[in-house]
Amino acid sequence: MTFLKVLFRLNCFFKLILFKLIYGDKISFGRNVTFRKQFSLVIDGKNAKVNIGDNVFFNNFCTIAAMENITIGKNTIFGENVKIYDHNHLYKDINIPIKNQGYSTSKIIIGENCWIASNVMILKGVTIGNHVVIGAGNTVYKDVPDNSVLLSKHDQILKSIL
């Protein structure tokens, strides 16, 4: 088991170096950032940036796709298959294919000490406060205040932790 943990850590270390080589100043990682298999990071846009704090963990199949700015606070953990997109396709002109209409963008901020459970999608323009739990399967399209649990994937029902 210890051998597997060492391999896991080495894999993360080399991928972090690779991401830094590819994206340069567009990406910043805190200390002890880890991720499991099939983590995907795409930073596309002239001024796009991704900032990830200390002790952040991404489980299997997580994706970050940035065209503007995504910030993740320290000690935040992500379940499997979490998707984070700070952009969306434009689609209002029916005479132009959607793929050619460009994008709208808006930054995403995820606070410190959050747990984003499996199969969550976080959309552009969202701020998630500190000490927040997002329940599995939610699509987060509105801000979530500090010390909250997002329970329902349909009504975005908020419940205070305190």
Backbone as CSV, one residue per row, in Angstrom:
resi,resn,N_x,N_y,N_z,CA_x,CA_y,CA_z,C_x,C_y,C_z
1,MET,0.819,-1.196,0.000,0.000,0.000,0.000,0.864,1.262,0.000
2,THR,1.939,1.258,0.783,2.838,2.406,0.818,3.451,2.647,-0.551
3,PHE,3.799,1.578,-1.239,4.365,1.686,-2.581,3.391,2.380,-3.532
4,LEU,2.119,2.030,-3.452,1.106,2.656,-4.311,0.952,4.140,-4.002
5,LYS,1.013,4.499,-2.729,0.915,5.906,-2.354,2.098,6.698,-2.894
6,VAL,3.269,6.111,-2.867,4.456,6.778,-3.419,4.287,6.980,-4.918
7,LEU,3.817,5.965,-5.621,3.577,6.094,-7.064,2.533,7.178,-7.360
8,PHE,1.486,7.194,-6.563,0.431,8.196,-6.709,1.002,9.610,-6.553
9,ARG,1.821,9.804,-5.529,2.431,11.114,-5.280,3.390,11.511,-6.402
10,LEU,4.172,10.563,-6.879,5.103,10.844,-7.977,4.347,11.240,-9.246
11,ASN,3.263,10.529,-9.526,2.442,10.858,-10.690,1.920,12.290,-10.595
12,CYS,1.410,12.675,-9.436,0.924,14.047,-9.229,2.053,15.057,-9.418
13,PHE,3.198,14.764,-8.849,4.343,15.670,-8.945,4.717,15.941,-10.401
14,PHE,4.811,14.885,-11.191,5.188,15.054,-12.599,4.102,15.750,-13.410
15,LYS,2.837,15.477,-13.095,1.753,16.175,-13.803,1.727,17.657,-13.441
16,LEU,1.993,17.994,-12.191,2.055,19.406,-11.800,3.161,20.126,-12.564
17,ILE,4.296,19.476,-12.703,5.395,20.069,-13.483,4.970,20.240,-14.939
18,LEU,4.317,19.237,-15.497,3.850,19.318,-16.877,2.857,20.467,-17.066
19,PHE,1.885,20.582,-16.154,0.919,21.680,-16.244,1.622,23.032,-16.170
20,LYS,2.610,23.153,-15.306,3.357,24.413,-15.167,4.129,24.717,-16.448
21,LEU,4.711,23.703,-17.069,5.418,23.901,-18.343,4.466,24.323,-19.460
22,ILE,3.298,23.715,-19.487,2.320,24.024,-20.547,1.712,25.403,-20.351
23,TYR,1.294,25.727,-19.116,0.507,26.936,-18.878,1.286,28.083,-18.251
24,GLY,2.459,27.846,-17.724,3.300,28.906,-17.173,2.598,29.702,-16.089
25,ASP,2.546,31.033,-16.267,1.951,31.928,-15.274,0.426,31.859,-15.224
26,LYS,-0.186,31.125,-16.123,-1.649,31.007,-16.115,-2.142,30.066,-15.014
27,ILE,-1.228,29.305,-14.424,-1.601,28.356,-13.380,-0.736,28.580,-12.142
28,SER,-1.361,28.519,-10.969,-0.588,28.515,-9.728,-1.167,27.438,-8.813
29,PHE,-0.269,26.630,-8.264,-0.637,25.554,-7.357,-0.060,25.851,-5.986
30,GLY,-0.856,25.632,-4.947,-0.339,25.699,-3.591,0.420,24.419,-3.267
31,ARG,0.804,24.293,-2.033,1.497,23.088,-1.575,0.515,21.930,-1.425
32,ASN,1.006,20.742,-1.696,0.264,19.508,-1.456,-1.048,19.429,-2.244
33,VAL,-1.038,19.866,-3.490,-2.186,19.682,-4.383,-2.073,18.283,-4.977
34,THR,-3.143,17.510,-4.866,-3.108,16.146,-5.398,-4.364,15.862,-6.207
35,PHE,-4.231,14.924,-7.117,-5.366,14.496,-7.918,-5.163,13.053,-8.332
36,ARG,-6.257,12.393,-8.568,-6.213,10.993,-8.983,-6.292,10.906,-10.499
37,LYS,-6.598,9.712,-10.999,-6.523,9.465,-12.437,-7.514,10.314,-13.238
38,GLN,-7.092,10.605,-14.455,-7.896,11.309,-15.456,-8.293,12.724,-15.036
39,PHE,-7.470,13.389,-14.255,-7.684,14.815,-13.963,-7.404,15.595,-15.237
40,SER,-8.296,16.514,-15.581,-8.150,17.288,-16.810,-8.114,18.775,-16.474
41,LEU,-7.136,19.474,-17.053,-6.989,20.914,-16.855,-6.784,21.562,-18.215
42,VAL,-7.673,22.497,-18.559,-7.557,23.243,-19.806,-7.679,24.720,-19.473
43,ILE,-6.669,25.479,-19.859,-6.692,26.931,-19.683,-6.568,27.524,-21.072
44,ASP,-7.659,28.109,-21.552,-7.717,28.588,-22.932,-8.236,30.016,-22.922
45,GLY,-7.426,30.927,-23.300,-7.805,32.335,-23.316,-6.598,33.173,-22.975
46,LYS,-6.522,34.320,-23.603,-5.348,35.184,-23.463,-5.036,35.516,-22.006
47,ASN,-6.039,35.876,-21.230,-5.824,36.291,-19.841,-6.356,35.287,-18.827
48,ALA,-6.649,34.079,-19.267,-7.218,33.063,-18.376,-6.206,32.644,-17.315
49,LYS,-6.723,32.369,-16.099,-5.869,31.926,-14.989,-6.619,30.919,-14.122
50,VAL,-5.840,30.018,-13.530,-6.360,29.080,-12.543,-5.443,29.149,-11.335
51,ASN,-6.027,29.372,-10.149,-5.279,29.439,-8.891,-5.848,28.397,-7.934
52,ILE,-4.992,27.479,-7.505,-5.412,26.397,-6.620,-4.606,26.496,-5.330
53,GLY,-5.296,26.558,-4.195,-4.654,26.732,-2.891,-3.999,25.474,-2.356
54,ASP,-3.456,25.595,-1.160,-2.768,24.490,-0.485,-3.740,23.366,-0.129
55,ASN,-3.229,22.142,-0.158,-3.948,20.960,0.339,-5.277,20.708,-0.358
56,VAL,-5.331,20.973,-1.656,-6.544,20.711,-2.442,-6.426,19.320,-3.056
57,PHE,-7.528,18.573,-3.004,-7.553,17.207,-3.528,-8.654,17.059,-4.568
58,PHE,-8.300,16.471,-5.706,-9.247,16.162,-6.778,-9.313,14.649,-6.937
59,ASN,-10.513,14.085,-6.847,-10.669,12.655,-7.041,-10.676,12.334,-8.540
60,ASN,-10.961,11.099,-8.897,-10.913,10.634,-10.284,-11.835,11.434,-11.208
61,PHE,-11.362,11.691,-12.412,-12.151,12.243,-13.516,-12.635,13.671,-13.317
62,CYS,-11.949,14.467,-12.531,-12.316,15.878,-12.367,-11.783,16.697,-13.538
63,THR,-12.508,17.773,-13.880,-12.130,18.650,-14.983,-12.219,20.104,-14.552
64,ILE,-11.194,20.875,-14.892,-11.222,22.330,-14.773,-10.992,22.882,-16.166
65,ALA,-11.926,23.698,-16.652,-11.793,24.327,-17.964,-11.983,25.827,-17.788
66,ALA,-10.913,26.586,-18.019,-10.934,28.030,-17.746,-10.676,28.837,-19.015
67,MET,-11.520,29.829,-19.220,-11.287,30.831,-20.252,-11.135,32.216,-19.630
68,GLU,-11.449,32.332,-18.329,-11.298,33.597,-17.614,-10.500,33.393,-16.337
69,ASN,-11.169,32.986,-15.240,-10.454,32.843,-13.984,-11.203,31.884,-13.070
70,ILE,-10.464,30.905,-12.532,-11.010,29.975,-11.550,-10.059,29.960,-10.366
71,THR,-10.614,30.209,-9.170,-9.825,30.204,-7.942,-10.428,29.186,-6.988
72,ILE,-9.563,28.340,-6.417,-9.993,27.319,-5.469,-9.202,27.521,-4.177
73,GLY,-9.912,27.690,-3.064,-9.276,27.940,-1.775,-8.647,26.701,-1.168
74,LYS,-7.826,26.938,-0.167,-7.083,25.847,0.470,-8.010,24.869,1.188
75,ASN,-7.517,23.640,1.318,-8.195,22.559,2.045,-9.548,22.175,1.459
76,THR,-9.729,22.410,0.179,-10.971,22.030,-0.488,-10.773,20.673,-1.155
77,ILE,-11.795,19.826,-1.078,-11.715,18.487,-1.654,-12.857,18.285,-2.654
78,PHE,-12.553,17.509,-3.695,-13.496,17.263,-4.771,-13.731,15.767,-4.916
79,GLY,-15.006,15.372,-5.006,-15.349,13.981,-5.279,-15.091,13.652,-6.741
80,GLU,-15.436,12.453,-7.130,-15.217,12.020,-8.505,-16.106,12.789,-9.480
81,ASN,-15.538,13.013,-10.671,-16.297,13.525,-11.811,-16.854,14.933,-11.613
82,VAL,-16.163,15.771,-10.865,-16.579,17.170,-10.713,-16.094,17.946,-11.928
83,LYS,-16.953,18.799,-12.483,-16.643,19.610,-13.658,-16.798,21.086,-13.295
84,ILE,-15.795,21.894,-13.666,-15.801,23.326,-13.366,-15.556,24.080,-14.667
85,TYR,-16.529,24.887,-15.099,-16.451,25.640,-16.356,-16.755,27.113,-16.103
86,ASP,-15.828,27.990,-16.442,-16.065,29.432,-16.268,-16.551,30.097,-17.552
87,HIS,-17.085,29.323,-18.455,-17.534,29.853,-19.741,-18.712,29.023,-20.262
88,ASN,-19.377,29.591,-21.244,-20.500,28.923,-21.881,-20.551,29.362,-23.335
89,HIS,-21.027,28.503,-24.203,-21.169,28.866,-25.613,-22.237,29.942,-25.796
90,LEU,-22.009,30.863,-26.717,-23.048,31.773,-27.177,-23.866,31.029,-28.228
91,TYR,-25.163,31.365,-28.327,-26.013,30.568,-29.216,-27.201,31.334,-29.789
92,LYS,-27.246,32.659,-29.666,-28.454,33.413,-30.019,-28.643,33.650,-31.514
93,ASP,-27.584,33.601,-32.313,-27.704,33.851,-33.747,-27.940,32.536,-34.482
94,ILE,-29.172,32.325,-34.937,-29.507,31.052,-35.579,-28.862,30.898,-36.953
95,ASN,-28.280,31.969,-37.478,-27.628,31.904,-38.786,-26.151,31.505,-38.699
96,ILE,-25.637,31.382,-37.496,-24.238,31.017,-37.284,-24.211,29.744,-36.442
97,PRO,-23.420,28.755,-36.855,-23.304,27.554,-36.015,-22.850,27.919,-34.601
98,ILE,-23.410,27.264,-33.610,-23.082,27.561,-32.216,-21.578,27.499,-31.985
99,LYS,-20.906,26.536,-32.580,-19.462,26.394,-32.363,-18.665,27.592,-32.857
100,ASN,-19.273,28.451,-33.679,-18.587,29.625,-34.219,-19.016,30.938,-33.579
101,GLN,-19.888,30.896,-32.577,-20.413,32.121,-31.990,-19.602,32.647,-30.807
102,GLY,-18.628,31.900,-30.363,-17.805,32.363,-29.247,-18.384,31.947,-27.906
103,TYR,-17.915,32.645,-26.877,-18.243,32.261,-25.499,-18.565,33.484,-24.655
104,SER,-19.343,33.249,-23.612,-19.449,34.224,-22.528,-18.677,33.634,-21.352
105,THR,-18.003,34.496,-20.587,-17.188,34.013,-19.475,-17.487,34.815,-18.212
106,SER,-17.228,34.200,-17.081,-17.333,34.871,-15.793,-16.594,34.018,-14.767
107,LYS,-15.839,34.662,-13.909,-14.957,33.940,-12.987,-15.731,33.069,-12.002
108,ILE,-15.032,32.072,-11.505,-15.538,31.176,-10.473,-14.600,31.275,-9.275
109,ILE,-15.192,31.397,-8.083,-14.414,31.382,-6.849,-14.998,30.299,-5.951
110,ILE,-14.134,29.378,-5.542,-14.519,28.337,-4.594,-13.712,28.585,-3.330
111,GLY,-14.392,28.715,-2.214,-13.741,29.096,-0.958,-12.877,28.015,-0.350
112,GLU,-12.468,28.257,0.878,-11.613,27.346,1.630,-12.442,26.309,2.375
113,ASN,-11.830,25.152,2.569,-12.414,24.088,3.382,-13.803,23.680,2.897
114,CYS,-13.905,23.466,1.601,-15.166,23.023,1.004,-15.063,21.556,0.610
115,TRP,-16.217,20.907,0.561,-16.297,19.553,0.012,-17.291,19.620,-1.132
116,ILE,-16.789,19.379,-2.324,-17.621,19.325,-3.520,-17.768,17.840,-3.844
117,ALA,-18.954,17.286,-3.631,-19.153,15.841,-3.753,-19.169,15.405,-5.226
118,SER,-19.291,14.126,-5.451,-19.201,13.549,-6.791,-20.287,14.060,-7.734
119,ASN,-19.914,14.122,-9.007,-20.828,14.461,-10.107,-21.449,15.845,-9.981
120,VAL,-20.702,16.780,-9.443,-21.150,18.169,-9.348,-20.604,18.934,-10.549
121,MET,-21.424,19.841,-11.090,-20.989,20.740,-12.142,-21.102,22.166,-11.618
122,ILE,-20.015,22.932,-11.726,-19.983,24.317,-11.265,-19.861,25.196,-12.501
123,LEU,-20.825,26.091,-12.676,-20.897,26.908,-13.881,-20.375,28.324,-13.653
124,LYS,-20.179,29.034,-14.726,-19.559,30.362,-14.725,-20.272,31.345,-13.807
125,GLY,-19.479,32.252,-13.238,-20.029,33.335,-12.442,-20.377,32.983,-11.015
126,VAL,-20.053,31.789,-10.575,-20.454,31.322,-9.247,-19.360,31.612,-8.215
127,THR,-19.791,32.050,-7.042,-18.914,32.130,-5.877,-19.462,31.176,-4.834
128,ILE,-18.611,30.244,-4.416,-18.950,29.307,-3.350,-18.147,29.751,-2.135
129,GLY,-18.825,29.994,-1.029,-18.167,30.516,0.167,-17.269,29.506,0.845
130,ASN,-16.764,29.887,2.008,-15.920,29.014,2.821,-16.777,28.032,3.613
131,HIS,-16.233,26.863,3.880,-16.889,25.834,4.704,-18.241,25.433,4.117
132,VAL,-18.239,25.120,2.826,-19.461,24.762,2.111,-19.380,23.304,1.674
133,VAL,-20.518,22.617,1.749,-20.653,21.270,1.212,-21.660,21.326,0.071
134,ILE,-21.245,20.826,-1.090,-22.141,20.735,-2.241,-22.472,19.259,-2.422
135,GLY,-23.743,18.911,-2.257,-24.167,17.521,-2.357,-23.990,16.944,-3.746
136,ALA,-23.852,15.638,-3.814,-23.611,14.928,-5.067,-24.686,15.230,-6.104
137,GLY,-24.253,15.375,-7.344,-25.168,15.518,-8.469,-25.695,16.915,-8.720
138,ASN,-25.287,17.891,-7.945,-25.795,19.251,-8.134,-25.142,19.949,-9.315
139,THR,-25.900,20.822,-9.953,-25.378,21.793,-10.902,-25.457,23.135,-10.196
140,VAL,-24.295,23.736,-9.934,-24.241,24.972,-9.165,-24.194,26.133,-10.150
141,TYR,-25.272,26.912,-10.172,-25.379,28.037,-11.094,-25.670,29.352,-10.374
142,LYS,-25.770,29.295,-9.040,-25.963,30.479,-8.206,-24.921,30.471,-7.102
143,ASP,-24.650,31.632,-6.526,-23.709,31.728,-5.415,-24.206,30.927,-4.217
144,VAL,-23.252,30.385,-3.468,-23.554,29.630,-2.255,-22.812,30.308,-1.106
145,PRO,-23.520,30.788,-0.069,-22.864,31.531,1.012,-22.018,30.638,1.918
146,ASP,-21.151,31.278,2.701,-20.322,30.576,3.685,-21.177,29.673,4.571
147,ASN,-20.565,28.600,5.057,-21.159,27.717,6.067,-22.492,27.122,5.639
148,SER,-22.574,26.713,4.369,-23.822,26.175,3.834,-23.643,24.760,3.305
149,VAL,-24.763,24.059,3.236,-24.829,22.764,2.570,-25.850,22.900,1.456
150,LEU,-25.445,22.603,0.232,-26.368,22.631,-0.908,-26.930,21.226,-1.063
151,LEU,-28.216,21.069,-0.733,-28.828,19.747,-0.666,-29.445,19.284,-1.965
152,SER,-30.253,20.117,-2.578,-31.079,19.697,-3.696,-30.475,20.101,-5.024
153,LYS,-30.418,19.174,-5.947,-29.894,19.512,-7.258,-30.939,20.227,-8.120
154,HIS,-32.152,20.322,-7.660,-33.182,20.977,-8.451,-33.546,22.362,-7.945
155,ASP,-33.707,22.511,-6.651,-34.161,23.781,-6.097,-33.074,24.602,-5.432
156,GLN,-31.881,24.098,-5.379,-30.763,24.730,-4.694,-31.178,25.185,-3.282
157,ILE,-31.609,24.237,-2.502,-32.001,24.494,-1.115,-30.736,24.626,-0.273
158,LEU,-30.658,25.718,0.439,-29.499,25.970,1.297,-29.877,25.723,2.746
159,LYS,-28.954,25.106,3.480,-29.152,24.823,4.896,-27.878,25.249,5.599
160,SER,-27.977,25.975,6.683,-26.805,26.443,7.414,-26.117,25.295,8.140
161,ILE,-24.802,25.300,8.132,-24.037,24.330,8.906,-24.169,24.615,10.387
162,LEU,-24.160,25.891,10.724,-24.191,26.302,12.138,-25.572,26.286,12.721
